[in-house]
Amino acid sequence: MDITKDSKVSEIISAYPGAVMVFKRNGFFALMARLPKGTKDDTTLGAACAQQGADVGKLIQDIQAICQSPQSASCGHAAADTGEIVINKKMKTSEVTDRYPAAKTVFTKHFGAGCFTCPAFGTEDLAFACMMHNTNVDQFVKECIEAVKKEREAEGAS
């Protein structure tokens, strides 16, 4: 998909789910809150940037950079799934929960149930989130990996 100022934000998100992270990092919290996955909306990227006071060219570059990276499975690219669980403290919170839904239980345990509706969710990496919640990041990552392993074992048993 060619991303321009006339592209609809909902279509960008549909084509590149990882773009949500870019929008949130750039302060588009209200727009992302009203555009849950699959929602159609006529808001163009240019109109959203004008309303937010953001540079449309820079936002397009940011979206393309994250979504054209071969490592970015969350952007809709068909990355080879090796089955390896990759979670580290530099990953964004939403990246972890999007890729490994089982990790949500660990987030809730340490950060509370409101974690997923916090405007900062998805904009911060695990290290920062853990620091803000006085949680040991290495232990948190370990617990996330264990939760994913348990889920996979349960799926394999059924």
LUMKE-272651 format. One record per residue: residue number from 1; x, y, z of N, C-alpha, C in turn; chain. Coordinates in steps of 0.1 Angstrom, whole numbers, plus 5000, padded with zeros to 4 digits. Each point is the difference from the previous one (the first is absolute). Layout:
% residues N
PT resi n.xx n.yy n.zz ca.xx ca.yy ca.zz c.xx c.yy c.zz chain
PT  NUM    X    Y    Z     X     Y     Z    X    Y    Z     A
...
//
This chain:
% residues 158
PT resi n.xx n.yy n.zz ca.xx ca.yy ca.zz c.xx c.yy c.zz chain
PT    1 5009 4988 5000  4991  5012  5000 5009 5012 5000     A
PT    2 4997 5010 4991  5007  5012  5000 4994 5010 5009     A
PT    3 5007 5005 5010  4995  5009  5010 5002 5014 4996     A
PT    4 4989 5008 4999  5001  5014  4997 4991 5008 5010     A
PT    5 5001 5013 4999  4991  5008  5009 4986 4998 4997     A
PT    6 4996 4994 4989  4986  4998  4997 4995 4986 5004     A
PT    7 5010 4991 5005  4996  4987  5005 4992 5001 5012     A
PT    8 4990 4991 5001  4991  5000  5012 5008 4993 5011     A
PT    9 4999 5005 5012  5007  4995  5011 4995 4986 5003     A
PT   10 4987 4997 4999  4995  4987  5003 5005 4990 4990     A
PT   11 5003 5004 4987  5005  4991  4990 5015 4997 5003     A
PT   12 5007 5010 5005  5014  4998  5003 5001 4990 5011     A
PT   13 4992 5002 5011  5000  4991  5011 4996 4985 4996     A
PT   14 4990 5000 4991  4996  4986  4995 5011 4993 4993     A
PT   15 5007 5008 4991  5011  4994  4993 5013 4997 5008     A
PT   16 5002 5009 5010  5012  5000  5008 4996 5001 5015     A
PT   17 4996 4990 5007  4996  5001  5014 5010 5006 5009     A
PT   18 5013 4998 4997  5011  5006  5008 5000 5015 4999     A
PT   19 4993 5006 4990  5000  5015  4999 4993 5006 5012     A
PT   20 4992 4993 5007  4993  5005  5012 5011 5005 5010     A
PT   21 5011 4993 5001  5010  5003  5009 5006 5014 4996     A
PT   22 5002 5002 4987  5006  5013  4995 4990 5011 5003     A
PT   23 4987 4998 4998  4990  5010  5002 5001 5004 5015     A
PT   24 5000 4990 5009  5000  5003  5014 5012 5007 5005     A
PT   25 5012 4996 4994  5013  5006  5004 4999 5015 4996     A
PT   26 4992 5003 4990  5000  5014  4995 4988 5008 5006     A
PT   27 4993 4994 5010  4990  5007  5008 4986 4999 4994     A
PT   28 4997 4991 4991  4987  4998  4994 4991 4991 5009     A
PT   29 5000 5002 5013  4993  4991  5009 4985 5000 4998     A
PT   30 4994 5012 4998  4985  5001  4998 4996 4993 4987     A
PT   31 5008 5002 4989  4997  4994  4988 5001 4985 5001     A
PT   32 5010 4995 5006  5002  4986  5002 4989 4994 5008     A
PT   33 4995 5007 5010  4990  4995  5009 4986 4999 4993     A
PT   34 4998 5008 4990  4987  4999  4993 5001 4992 4987     A
PT   35 5012 4994 4997  5002  4991  4989 5004 4986 5004     A
PT   36 4991 4993 5007  5004  4986  5003 5002 4992 4988     A
PT   37 5007 4989 5001  5003  4992  4988 4987 4997 4992     A
PT   38 5002 5002 4987  4989  4997  4991 4990 5011 4998     A
PT   39 5001 5011 5007  4991  5012  4999 5003 5007 4988     A
PT   40 4990 5004 4992  5002  5008  4988 4998 5015 5004     A
PT   41 5008 5008 4995  4999  5015  5003 5006 5007 4988     A
PT   42 4994 5012 4997  5005  5007  4988 5011 5010 5003     A
PT   43 5005 5000 5012  5010  5010  5004 5013 4997 4992     A
PT   44 5005 5010 4993  5012  4998  4992 5012 5003 5009     A
PT   45 5012 4995 4996  5012  5002  5007 5003 5015 5001     A
PT   46 4998 5007 4989  5002  5015  4999 4991 5007 5010     A
PT   47 4987 4996 5001  4991  5007  5009 5003 4997 5014     A
PT   48 5004 4988 5003  5004  4996  5014 5012 5008 5004     A
PT   49 5010 5001 4991  5012  5008  5004 4997 5014 5002     A
PT   50 4992 5006 4991  4996  5014  5001 4993 5003 5014     A
PT   51 4991 4991 5004  4993  5001  5013 5010 4999 5011     A
PT   52 5010 4991 4999  5009  4997  5011 5012 5009 5000     A
PT   53 5002 5008 4989  5011  5008  4998 5013 4993 4998     A
PT   54 4999 4988 4993  5011  4991  4997 5005 5002 4986     A
PT   55 5012 4997 4997  5006  5000  4987 4996 4987 4993     A
PT   56 4992 5002 4989  4995  4988  4993 5011 4992 4993     A
PT   57 5010 5007 4995  5011  4994  4993 5008 4991 5010     A
PT   58 5003 5006 5012  5007  4992  5010 4992 4988 5005     A
PT   59 4987 5002 5002  4992  4988  5004 5000 4989 4989     A
PT   60 4999 5004 4988  5001  4990  4989 5013 4993 5001     A
PT   61 5011 5007 5001  5013  4994  5001 5001 4990 5012     A
PT   62 4994 5004 5012  5000  4991  5011 4992 4988 4998     A
PT   63 4989 5001 4994  4991  4988  4997 5007 4991 4990     A
PT   64 5006 5006 4990  5007  4991  4990 5012 4994 5006     A
PT   65 5007 5007 5008  5012  4994  5006 4997 4988 5009     A
PT   66 4990 5001 5008  4997  4989  5009 4993 4989 4992     A
PT   67 4992 5003 4991  4992  4990  4993 5006 4994 4988     A
PT   68 5012 5005 4996  5007  4994  4988 5012 4992 5005     A
PT   69 5002 5000 5013  5011  4992  5006 4997 4986 4999     A
PT   70 5009 4991 4996  4997  4986  4999 4997 4993 5013     A
PT   71 5005 5006 5011  4997  4994  5014 4987 5004 5005     A
PT   72 4992 5008 4993  4988  5005  5006 4988 4992 4996     A
PT   73 4998 4989 5006  4988  4991  4998 4987 5008 5003     A
PT   74 5001 5009 5010  4988  5007  5004 4994 5009 4990     A
PT   75 5008 5003 4990  4995  5010  4989 4994 4993 4989     A
PT   76 4998 4987 5000  4992  4993  4990 5009 4993 4990     A
PT   77 5013 5000 5002  5009  4993  4992 5000 4985 5004     A
PT   78 5001 4991 4990  5001  4986  5003 5014 4996 5004     A
PT   79 5003 5002 5012  5013  4996  5005 4999 4986 5004     A
PT   80 5012 4993 4998  5000  4986  5003 4999 4998 5015     A
PT   81 4991 4991 5004  4998  4997  5014 5008 4988 5003     A
PT   82 5010 5003 5008  5009  4989  5004 4995 4993 5012     A
PT   83 4990 5005 5007  4995  4995  5012 5007 5005 5012     A
PT   84 5011 5007 4998  5008  5005  5011 4993 5011 5007     A
PT   85 5000 5001 5013  4994  5010  5007 5010 5011 5002     A
PT   86 4998 5012 4994  5009  5011  5001 4993 5011 5008     A
PT   87 5004 5002 5012  4995  5011  5008 5012 5006 5007     A
PT   88 5002 5013 4999  5011  5007  5007 4996 5013 5005     A
PT   89 5008 5006 5008  4996  5013  5007 5000 5012 4991     A
PT   90 5005 4999 4987  4999  5011  4991 4987 5000 4992     A
PT   91 4993 4989 5001  4987  4999  4992 4989 5009 5005     A
PT   92 4992 5005 4992  4989  5008  5004 4989 4991 5007     A
PT   93 4993 5006 5009  4990  4992  5007 4990 4994 4991     A
PT   94 4995 5008 4990  4990  4994  4991 5006 4990 4991     A
PT   95 5012 5001 4997  5007  4991  4991 5000 4986 5007     A
PT   96 5002 5000 5013  5001  4987  5007 4986 4994 5001     A
PT   97 4990 5008 5004  4986  4995  5001 4994 4996 4987     A
PT   98 5003 5008 4989  4995  4996  4987 5005 4987 4995     A
PT   99 5013 4998 5002  5007  4988  4995 4997 4988 5009     A
PT  100 4999 5003 5013  4998  4989  5010 4989 5003 5010     A
PT  101 4988 4998 4996  4988  5003  5008 5001 4994 5015     A
PT  102 5006 4989 5001  5002  4994  5013 5007 5009 5010     A
PT  103 5008 5009 4995  5008  5009  5009 4991 5010 5007     A
PT  104 4988 5002 4995  4991  5009  5006 4997 4997 5015     A
PT  105 5000 4988 5004  4998  4996  5014 5011 5006 5008     A
PT  106 5013 5000 4995  5011  5005  5008 4999 5015 5001     A
PT  107 4996 5007 4989  4997  5014  5001 4990 5004 5010     A
PT  108 4989 4992 5000  4989  5003  5010 5005 4997 5014     A
PT  109 5008 4990 5002  5005  4996  5013 5009 5011 5006     A
PT  110 5009 5006 4992  5009  5010  5005 4996 5014 4998     A
PT  111 4992 5003 4990  4996  5014  4997 4985 5003 5003     A
PT  112 4992 4990 5002  4986  5002  5002 4992 4999 4988     A
PT  113 4987 4998 5001  4991  4998  4989 4998 5012 4991     A
PT  114 5003 5012 5005  4999  5012  4992 5011 5002 4991     A
PT  115 5010 4992 5000  5012  5001  4992 4997 5002 4986     A
PT  116 4991 4993 4994  4997  4999  4986 4992 5012 4995     A
PT  117 4994 5008 5009  4993  5012  4996 5008 5013 5003     A
PT  118 5012 4998 5006  5008  5012  5003 5005 5006 4987     A
PT  119 5000 5013 4999  5004  5007  4987 5015 4997 4997     A
PT  120 5008 4997 5010  5014  4997  4997 5002 4986 4995     A
PT  121 4990 4991 5001  5002  4986  4996 5003 5000 4985     A
PT  122 5011 4993 4997  5004  4999  4986 5011 5010 4996     A
PT  123 5001 5010 5008  5011  5010  4997 5012 4998 5008     A
PT  124 4999 4992 5010  5012  4998  5009 5005 4985 4998     A
PT  125 5013 4999 5002  5006  4987  5000 4998 4993 5013     A
PT  126 5003 4987 5001  4998  4993  5012 5009 5005 5012     A
PT  127 5012 5004 4996  5009  5005  5011 4994 5013 5007     A
PT  128 4994 5009 4991  4994  5012  5006 4988 4997 5008     A
PT  129 4991 4991 4994  4988  4996  5007 5003 4994 5013     A
PT  130 5010 4991 5001  5003  4994  5012 5006 5010 5010     A
PT  131 5008 5009 4995  5005  5010  5009 4989 5009 5006     A
PT  132 4990 5003 4992  4989  5008  5005 4991 4993 5010     A
PT  133 5000 4986 4999  4992  4992  5010 5009 4993 5010     A
PT  134 5012 5005 5002  5009  4994  5010 5001 4985 4999     A
PT  135 5002 4995 4988  5000  4986  4997 5014 4996 4994     A
PT  136 5005 4989 5004  5013  4996  4994 4998 4995 4986     A
PT  137 5006 5007 4990  4998  4997  4986 5004 4986 4996     A
PT  138 5011 4996 5005  5005  4986  4997 4990 4989 5004     A
PT  139 4995 5002 5012  4990  4991  5006 4987 5001 4991     A
PT  140 4996 5012 4997  4988  5002  4992 5001 4993 4986     A
PT  141 5011 5002 4994  5003  4993  4987 4999 4985 5001     A
PT  142 5007 4995 5011  5000  4985  5002 4986 4995 5002     A
PT  143 4991 5007 5008  4987  4996  5002 4991 5001 4987     A
PT  144 5003 5009 4992  4993  5001  4987 5003 4988 4992     A
PT  145 5013 4997 4999  5004  4988  4992 4994 4987 5006     A
PT  146 5000 4999 5013  4994  4988  5006 4985 4999 4997     A
PT  147 4993 5011 5000  4985  5000  4997 4998 4996 4986     A
PT  148 5008 5004 4991  4999  4996  4986 5003 4985 4998     A
PT  149 5010 4996 5007  5003  4985  4999 4989 4992 5006     A
PT  150 4994 5004 5011  4989  4992  5006 4988 5000 4990     A
PT  151 4997 5011 4994  4989  5001  4990 5003 4990 4989     A
PT  152 5012 5000 4995  5003  4991  4988 4999 4986 5004     A
PT  153 5005 4997 5013  4999  4986  5004 4986 4995 5002     A
PT  154 4991 5009 5005  4986  4997  5001 4993 4998 4987     A
PT  155 5004 5008 4990  4995  4999  4986 5004 4987 4994     A
PT  156 5013 4996 5003  5005  4987  4994 4993 4988 5007     A
PT  157 4996 5002 5012  4994  4988  5007 4985 4998 4996     A
PT  158 4994 5011 4994  4986  4998  4996 4998 4995 4986     A
//
